[in-house]
Amino acid sequence: MVTVRYFAAAAEAAGRDQEQLPVEGTLGALRQELLRRYGDPMARVLRSGSFLVDGRVSRDESHPLGESVDILPPFAGG
């Protein structure tokens, strides 16, 4: 099990701020599960967003999952 926290557009795509998912293995496995569950809205977020795995940024699909993953949409700077 991994705790997944969603922020901004990711939370809108998932319809929630947080959940626990029965995914093990890699970030790629989690990505596939998120796409399966939430479809195109989540795909748009994941195309340019970031993952924080136990507090460390990663976009590497082979990165091992930890206890928690934050899904962050792209942020506008200013």
RASUL-V519343 format. One record per residue. N is the residue number from 1. RES is the residue in one letter. SS is DSSP state (h for helix, s for strand, l for the rest). PSI is psi in degrees with one decimal (none if undefined). D_CENTER is the distance of its C-alpha to the mean C-alpha in Angstrom with 2 decimals. Layout:
n->N res->RES ss->SS psi->PSI d_center->D_CENTER
n->N res->RES ss->SS psi->PSI d_center->D_CENTER
This chain:
n->1 res->M ss->l psi->141.3 d_center->13.86
n->2 res->V ss->s psi->137.8 d_center->10.71
n->3 res->T ss->s psi->124.0 d_center->10.00
n->4 res->V ss->s psi->124.8 d_center->6.62
n->5 res->R ss->s psi->135.6 d_center->7.43
n->6 res->Y ss->s psi->142.1 d_center->6.91
n->7 res->F ss->l psi->143.1 d_center->9.32
n->8 res->A ss->l psi->-121.3 d_center->11.86
n->9 res->A ss->h psi->-30.1 d_center->11.20
n->10 res->A ss->h psi->-39.7 d_center->7.69
n->11 res->A ss->h psi->-38.2 d_center->9.84
n->12 res->E ss->h psi->-42.9 d_center->12.49
n->13 res->A ss->h psi->-38.3 d_center->10.78
n->14 res->A ss->h psi->-19.9 d_center->9.85
n->15 res->G ss->l psi->22.2 d_center->13.19
n->16 res->R ss->l psi->165.0 d_center->12.35
n->17 res->D ss->l psi->-24.3 d_center->11.25
n->18 res->Q ss->s psi->150.9 d_center->10.36
n->19 res->E ss->s psi->164.9 d_center->10.91
n->20 res->Q ss->s psi->131.9 d_center->11.70
n->21 res->L ss->s psi->142.6 d_center->11.01
n->22 res->P ss->l psi->61.4 d_center->13.66
n->23 res->V ss->l psi->135.7 d_center->11.83
n->24 res->E ss->l psi->160.3 d_center->13.57
n->25 res->G ss->l psi->-108.6 d_center->13.99
n->26 res->T ss->s psi->168.9 d_center->11.66
n->27 res->L ss->h psi->-34.5 d_center->8.33
n->28 res->G ss->h psi->-39.7 d_center->9.97
n->29 res->A ss->h psi->-40.3 d_center->10.63
n->30 res->L ss->h psi->-43.7 d_center->7.21
n->31 res->R ss->h psi->-46.1 d_center->6.57
n->32 res->Q ss->h psi->-39.9 d_center->9.99
n->33 res->E ss->h psi->-40.5 d_center->9.64
n->34 res->L ss->h psi->-40.2 d_center->7.15
n->35 res->L ss->h psi->-39.9 d_center->9.72
n->36 res->R ss->h psi->-43.2 d_center->12.47
n->37 res->R ss->h psi->-41.4 d_center->11.81
n->38 res->Y ss->h psi->-1.5 d_center->11.12
n->39 res->G ss->h psi->-144.9 d_center->12.80
n->40 res->D ss->h psi->-41.0 d_center->13.75
n->41 res->P ss->h psi->-41.3 d_center->12.38
n->42 res->M ss->h psi->-34.5 d_center->8.70
n->43 res->A ss->h psi->-39.9 d_center->10.14
n->44 res->R ss->h psi->-41.2 d_center->11.68
n->45 res->V ss->h psi->-45.5 d_center->8.75
n->46 res->L ss->h psi->-23.8 d_center->7.11
n->47 res->R ss->h psi->-39.9 d_center->10.77
n->48 res->S ss->h psi->3.3 d_center->11.29
n->49 res->G ss->l psi->-173.6 d_center->8.39
n->50 res->S ss->s psi->158.4 d_center->7.44
n->51 res->F ss->s psi->136.3 d_center->5.59
n->52 res->L ss->s psi->112.1 d_center->8.00
n->53 res->V ss->s psi->111.7 d_center->9.06
n->54 res->D ss->l psi->41.6 d_center->11.96
n->55 res->G ss->l psi->2.4 d_center->12.59
n->56 res->R ss->s psi->132.0 d_center->12.72
n->57 res->V ss->s psi->135.2 d_center->11.15
n->58 res->S ss->s psi->144.7 d_center->10.44
n->59 res->R ss->l psi->6.3 d_center->9.98
n->60 res->D ss->l psi->114.4 d_center->12.19
n->61 res->E ss->l psi->-22.9 d_center->11.35
n->62 res->S ss->l psi->0.4 d_center->13.99
n->63 res->H ss->l psi->129.3 d_center->12.66
n->64 res->P ss->s psi->143.8 d_center->13.23
n->65 res->L ss->l psi->150.5 d_center->10.89
n->66 res->G ss->l psi->-149.1 d_center->12.34
n->67 res->E ss->l psi->-31.0 d_center->12.79
n->68 res->S ss->s psi->149.5 d_center->9.75
n->69 res->V ss->s psi->127.3 d_center->6.26
n->70 res->D ss->s psi->133.9 d_center->5.72
n->71 res->I ss->s psi->113.7 d_center->3.60
n->72 res->L ss->s psi->125.4 d_center->7.01
n->73 res->P ss->l psi->168.4 d_center->9.02
n->74 res->P ss->l psi->142.7 d_center->12.11
n->75 res->F ss->l psi->140.9 d_center->14.80
n->76 res->A ss->l psi->137.6 d_center->18.43
n->77 res->G ss->l psi->171.1 d_center->20.94
n->78 res->G ss->l psi->none d_center->24.49
